[in-house]
């Protein structure tokens, strides 16, 4: 083995060790925040009480609080954070646009419109239609994504990043206006529910919503990781990708559908939460670099941690009242988006 090959092999091995360490630290932080979330709420549970309840020794009240209210919400926060962050990671890789995010591009708004229509025609306590929510959200998110990509496409040049952001903002504004018109016709109970949902409150807080969301992520997250090398190639540009034997149109469609399905299913259960798909991949890229084999799992971990922390802050900061998780994320994400916009302009 030549000295150059030996150094390259050693560098690759060191990088993998560093990335593995980062993954372990992120996973440990998620576990730590997970434990804090189980102890935190309007009704306090000490670590000892949580431990006893987890192993079946707690009171009926403690069992109800932990297993029926807190754990489903915490698990859903982890799943939604991972799904939205990976969706944003795919979109940024496909478009080579650092500002791409399912919330900013209006994809979340399209999914939300279908959820509002669902709420108008079905009682929110019906169990069976809930399982159709991700499919309905996928239709809305897919249609919105198709419109945005059509508006941002420039002949012979492909998708324009700036036009895509501007088109997404315009389409999202139009959908928001449509949702306001629809909500005027809702009865007071449903209107209050929609208002909370639009603020980004994690409304699916029972195990049935975990069951609704989990199959989508079990299928889509591994598929996104499987396509990591394709994303790496497509990041080099369409001409280079074609030269390396990639079927660009087919792969772009598959990856776009994956990103849209991830965002739509998460929005269907978690509400209109934005910026996770923007912040998660960016922070992950700072930690592990731009190779999608590392970037996709790192984005999932960072997204889960971000949403867990935001949900914890929202439940703690104004007890016994709660701040919707989406508002907490927006307080963090909006300045970060402006910072990225200013840096990209520079």
NORUR-V218264 format. One line per field, one symbol per residue. psi: psi as a letter, one per 40 degrees, with the letter a starting at -180 (. if undefined). A space follows every 50 residues. Layout:
psi->???
This chain:
psi->hiddddddddddddddddddddddddddddddddddddeiadhhhidddd ddddeeeiiddddddddeddddddddddddddddddddddddddefheeh hdddeeddddddddddddddehheehddedeedddddddddddddddddd dehhheeahhddddddddddddddddddddddddeiidddddddddddef hgdgfiddddddddddddddddddddedddddddeeiddddddeehgddd dddddddddddddddddddeaghiededdddddddddeaehedddddddd dddddddddddddddddfieiihhddddddddddddddddddddd.
